Amino acid sequence: MQTDLAIIGSGIVGLSCAFHLQRQGARCLLIDPKGAGQGASFGNAGAISFGNI
């Protein structure tokens, strides 16, 4: 497997970064000991405030 970059963490920020980078042609590797969104993104009940974007 060849990648251009590794993203540590598959919460909302890591997934968003990977999504947008892949749309631009980057090959991304997500690294997280838990499943996607299971860390801090899960702890806040999955709610994202528009003020945080």
N, C-alpha and C positions, 0 to 999 in steps of 0.2 A: 504494500500500500504506500503510495506516495502522497504526501500532503504539502501544502504551502505553509500552513500554520496550524498551531494547536491552540484551542480555546479551553481554558481551565474553568470548569463550572458550566452546568447545563440548566441554569435557572433562566428566568426571563431575559436577563441581559446576555448571557452566553448564547442562548438560542437565537436571539435577535441578531447578535453579531454574526453568527454562523450563517443565518438566513441571508442577510444582506451581502456578506462577503461572497457567498456561493452564487448569488445572482450576478455578481461581477466577475465570476469565473474562478474564484479561489477554491482550492481544495482544502477543506477544513476538517480537523479532527477534534471532536468534543471529548474532554476527559472529565469524568465525575464519578466518585465512588458510589453515588446513589443514582436513581433514575432521573430523567429530565424533570425539572421543577420540584424535586423532593427536598431541597434545602430551604434557604430563606424564602424562595418564591412560594413554597408550600406553607411555610410558617405564617405568612401574612394572609392566609386563606385564598391565595390566588388573586386577590384584589389589587388592581393597579390604579392609583389615583392619577388623574390627568395632570395634577400639579407636580408629579414626579417624572413626567415625560419631558 
